[in-house]
């Protein structure tokens, strides 16, 4: 079971026996953003990943790993385009 709104769930849905483990997956850290960029664009120089992270952090936004992956999938053939479009990513958060 996954939810973005744990606090809105009925207690009967998440009682012991139904849900035994609760794990919060937070937003992506700078390290995770960089590693995901590097996985999508292994041929890019390290400076490209660093610039992507720096530009994203400058937006002062937070991003989930799923949202970041979707963004990078859209740019999967263009690392420079992904770096240039990082502000577009932030606008949709």
Secondary structure, 3 states (H helix, E strand, C coil): CCCCCHHHCCHHHHCCCCCCCCCCCCCCCHHHHHHHHHHHCCCCCHHHHHHHHHHHHHCCCCCCHHHHHHHHHHCCCCHHHHHHCHHHHHHCC
